[in-house]
Amino acid sequence: MTFASWVNSLLGLVNIVVVPGIFALAFLVFIWGVLKFFFLNGENEESRAQGREFMIWGILGMVLLFGVWGVVNLLISTLGLG
């Protein structure tokens, strides 16, 4: 096994398994925030504030992941590793 094939398999694993898993986690954090903000104890202002924070962190996580994933895929295609 050459180094290039090892890197390709590692990048494939990250692209297929790890990144979508982290996206799913960030999306679940966002959904939990929506549930907490609108549906679960919606009359409690402290619970709504927590829900808002979860939504913000979920969106921020997804935006950062999209950015990093885009840069990584750009580097992979530029360096010819993919």
Secondary structure, 3 states (H helix, E strand, C coil): CCHHHHHHHHHHHHHHHHHHHHHHHHHHHHHHHHHHHHHCCCCCHHHHHHHHHHHHHHHHHHHHHHHHHHHHHHHHHHHCCC
